[in-house]
Amino acid sequence: MTPAARIDAAIGILDAILAGQPAEPALLGWARASRFAGSGDRAAIRDLVFEALRRRDSLAALGGGLSGRGLMIGLLRLRGEDPDEVFTGQRHAPPPLLAEERAAGASPEAADALSDLPDWIWPDWQASLGPDARTAAEAMRSRAPVWLRVNPRRATPDEVRAELTRDGIETEATPDLPTALRVVAGERRIAGSTAYREGKVELQDLSPQLACAALPLQAGARVLDYCAGGGGKSLALAARAEIALTAHDAAPARMADLPARAVRAGVEIAIASQGQLGRDYDLVVVDVPCSGSGTWRRTPDAKWRLDPAGLDRLIRTQAGILREVAPMVRPGGHLAYMTCSLLAQENAGQIADFMRENAGFSQEFERKWLAPQGSDGFYLSLLRRIGPH
Ligand SMILES: C[S@@+](CC[C@H](N)C(=O)[O-])C[C@H]1O[C@@H](n2cnc3c(N)ncnc32)[C@H](O)[C@@H]1O
């Protein structure tokens, strides 16, 4: 496909997303209906769509309207390219610019990162992030880095780096964590690489890796990952020490791939339903459903789909999960609360509410990671059960 044809495809997909379809199904639907497109085309179109969604409102101002066309015209202008050269109407290129599209341009405030956050979230965003609010908003407008977690059960970081290099993937170590590698080139080759297929690395952002590394884990500990989902945290914890780890999720289908991933990683993870959970865990991890506001640069359509009622529902769900798991922690054991959100009401506010109702817990520490620090926004609060059942 020509660059102009890719832009034309992105316009159609963006129109479907603006009409309410989530991004992933919209991209998948287009790919299924467009068998002529190769993997390079699909990847390039995906990049265009995600870039447009990250900067949705400022691009709409630059391009003259909140539509697929407006966003693509805005993106070309942002890149310093002339939309007239792409919008030619010839050979699968989008139809030529209308006079009003040619005349449109950004207002000064549209260039501000804050215009690419939903208006209603700004007061909460600012209250949560204080002096970091603007840089955190700006970080959400760029592509996220890709991080790998080295599985120490399978290889050392140096072995993994050499093996990845042989497969055309370049990585950088970080002083923050020896088992974390930042991918600097070849990220699209990861899924096919030997290191990945042999369970030596998993894709995982830096901040959840740091959060898992900060948890207290003794050999033999009974650990429950109560919101296991795909199992990213379970795998990271099981790789750290010989523990008895149980994974659970209210939607068990989300854990469907976890047994195979555990085998690949050389760790044991038991899958349990609600009735099989029992009590007296040394550590219960709750990586709760959240707004995902710390990861909006990875899932930019989520930022535009969230509304105040949805955020309230999430906050109630989080409180309910904390209530459910509190009795499962043994006296002296730990409860780790995690979100990939930057909003205080999902993080410190949620923990403050929990502590008011549960005098038997004390907080050992909390940590916040912000997107500008190279990883996604993430929050961890580690609580200890000081009281009896
Ligand atoms: C943020 S995701 C977890 C991601 C996962 N820990 C990982 O690292 O890949 C939150 C998960 O919580 C689950 N969930 C939602 N409500 C729940 C509840 N009441 N009890 C347990 N799990 C719940 C969701 O199905 C979802 O898989």
Ligand as a Chemical Component Dictionary entry (heavy atoms), coordinates in Angstrom:
data_LIG
# 
_chem_comp.id                   LIG 
_chem_comp.type                 NON-POLYMER 
_chem_comp.pdbx_formal_charge   0 
_chem_comp.three_letter_code    LIG 
# 
loop_
_chem_comp_atom.comp_id 
_chem_comp_atom.atom_id 
_chem_comp_atom.alt_atom_id 
_chem_comp_atom.type_symbol 
_chem_comp_atom.charge 
_chem_comp_atom.model_Cartn_x 
_chem_comp_atom.model_Cartn_y 
_chem_comp_atom.model_Cartn_z 
_chem_comp_atom.pdbx_ordinal 
LIG C1  C1  C 0  -5.802  -4.885  35.658 1  
LIG S1  S1  S 1  -6.493  -6.383  35.218 2  
LIG C2  C2  C 0  -5.326  -7.537  35.817 3  
LIG C3  C3  C 0  -4.085  -7.681  34.974 4  
LIG C4  C4  C 0  -3.182  -8.811  35.412 5  
LIG N1  N1  N 0  -2.903  -8.811  36.830 6  
LIG C5  C5  C 0  -1.873  -8.880  34.638 7  
LIG O1  O1  O 0  -0.808  -8.588  35.208 8  
LIG O2  O2  O -1 -1.904  -9.221  33.456 9  
LIG C6  C6  C 0  -7.806  -6.556  36.371 10 
LIG C7  C7  C 0  -8.472  -7.915  36.398 11 
LIG O3  O3  O 0  -9.401  -7.927  37.496 12 
LIG C8  C8  C 0  -10.444 -8.786  37.166 13 
LIG N2  N2  N 0  -11.576 -8.497  38.072 14 
LIG C9  C9  C 0  -12.556 -7.583  37.948 15 
LIG N3  N3  N 0  -13.398 -7.616  39.022 16 
LIG C10 C10 C 0  -12.929 -8.602  39.827 17 
LIG C11 C11 C 0  -13.367 -9.123  41.070 18 
LIG N4  N4  N 0  -14.447 -8.656  41.713 19 
LIG N5  N5  N 0  -12.649 -10.146 41.601 20 
LIG C12 C12 C 0  -11.552 -10.623 40.973 21 
LIG N6  N6  N 0  -11.106 -10.154 39.781 22 
LIG C13 C13 C 0  -11.776 -9.151  39.222 23 
LIG C14 C14 C 0  -10.692 -8.511  35.706 24 
LIG O4  O4  O 0  -11.347 -9.599  35.092 25 
LIG C15 C15 C 0  -9.269  -8.272  35.171 26 
LIG O5  O5  O 0  -8.735  -9.432  34.602 27 
# 
loop_
_chem_comp_bond.comp_id 
_chem_comp_bond.atom_id_1 
_chem_comp_bond.atom_id_2 
_chem_comp_bond.value_order 
_chem_comp_bond.pdbx_ordinal 
LIG C1  S1  SING 1  
LIG S1  C2  SING 2  
LIG S1  C6  SING 3  
LIG C2  C3  SING 4  
LIG C3  C4  SING 5  
LIG C4  N1  SING 6  
LIG C4  C5  SING 7  
LIG C5  O1  DOUB 8  
LIG C5  O2  SING 9  
LIG C6  C7  SING 10 
LIG C7  O3  SING 11 
LIG C7  C15 SING 12 
LIG O3  C8  SING 13 
LIG C8  N2  SING 14 
LIG C8  C14 SING 15 
LIG N2  C9  SING 16 
LIG N2  C13 SING 17 
LIG C9  N3  DOUB 18 
LIG N3  C10 SING 19 
LIG C10 C11 SING 20 
LIG C10 C13 DOUB 21 
LIG C11 N4  SING 22 
LIG C11 N5  DOUB 23 
LIG N5  C12 SING 24 
LIG C12 N6  DOUB 25 
LIG N6  C13 SING 26 
LIG C14 O4  SING 27 
LIG C14 C15 SING 28 
LIG C15 O5  SING 29 
# 
